[in-house]
């Protein structure tokens, strides 16, 4: 009886997190320019804030996952949401970049939402239904991605700081909602040790990578994250250069693909994974991703691009299936620890790939070959598919 409100809260949390992030996307340049009073400084400080957030997330995510195993999911999740609200409030009120840096670093250190949500779902959902639950999480993520920039643009037209106030209000409202609605999924085990090896980023990630089944799945997920970040980093630039699309048209394309992906993950992921199983669904989705990225690289017109986007929507099944597979191969007493290590590993990709992809895309433009970057993304997606294909289907914590 307690699982329905818990899952609902998790979906609302993911949606509001993405909505809050999306709210501020259109307005960040204007805010940073207002804070620094110089356009060049605004770009510099935006990069510093993003990098700091990623570094702190890498360093602390394994600890947050370990804390959720030791003390329970609920306090870690609510604390993470509260820190995010404080960060948005600082963006709305700060009058200097150093204040923003301090609070954004705090938010990065407390960025345990994804870690705890994934562990919580593993706690309260039967293994046979986890892919469906993770598909719903992906759907909530997509809907927030679609709605956030639209609402943020409208609020930012009224006042440059209003989107941040709205994002902070959403975060604090979610904390209050969770305080009264969210039950604890797992009381925690106070005997769970907190050591540098188990809770530090290097030790926690290394421990996961050394395990035969979980290690392959983690490497596969990292390669998929690299492919995803390459795509996200150069997507709008690629559309503008290759197809001369207007900003408004790019926005429509992004919103349409995000909405289609959200509907597909909510409605189709569960039935498809039940029919195929976690492994076959993950491999099939990864191969579809390879086809989508390769098709994007060679797209010669809007129809070919639309076909590649449709394949990308179908490929979203891979994420939910792989996440379900990972949770099956993880013991109940270490879901948070493993998910925290994976979040830290993903933070490496999110911090490093945008810079490398931007440099590579700039180089490709000088050689009139912008599709090369997408071929690189397809190569990483192919490695991910290969790793998934050679990993035993019946993963267990001891393997």
Secondary structure, 3 states (H helix, E strand, C coil): CCHHHHHHHHHHHHHHHHHHHHHHHCCHHHHHHHHHCCHHHHHHHHHHHHHHHHHHHHHHHHHHHHHHHHHCHHHHHHHHHHHHHHHHHHHHHCCCHHHHHHHHHHHHHCCCHHHHHHHHHHHHCCHHHHHHHHHHHHHHHHHHHHHHHHHHHHHHHHCCCHHHHHHHHHHHHHHHHHHHHCCCCCCCCCCCCCCHHHHCHHHHHHHHHCCHHHHHHHHHHHHHHHHHHHHHHHHHHHHHHHHCCCHHHHHHHHHHHHHHHHHHHHHCHHHHHHHHCHHHHHHHHHHHHHHHHHHHHHCCCHHHHHHHHHHHHHHCHHHHHHHHHHHHCCCHHHHHHHHHHHHHHHHHHHHHHHHHHHHHHHHHHHCCCCCHHHHHHHHHHHHHHHHHHCCCCCCCCCC
